[in-house]
């Protein structure tokens, strides 16, 4: 079951670089482009970063049944806060 898309605003290039590094270290997902999808340990994330709008849209499209979408959102938001990114809006 896919979770809803989340949009993070105010994501400049340095924050985007921080997110890519943090998600890689914390979850083993390799983010190597501004648009893509990656899977690791039963999770699949899709993302779209728009440098001109300084926005990042993230969606968990696959996850283990026992993990709630709320938990995925909280984990991502906690990781992104380390990069100075505020809580997401819904798309």
PELINRA-V725873 format. One line per field, one symbol per residue. burial: # if it has 24 or more other ideal C-beta (glycine too) atoms within 12 Angstrom, else .. A space follows every 50 residues. Layout:
# PELINRA-V725873
burial->???
This chain:
# PELINRA-V725873
burial->..#.####..#...##.###.##...#.#.#......#....#######. ....######..#.....#..##.###.##..#.#..#...
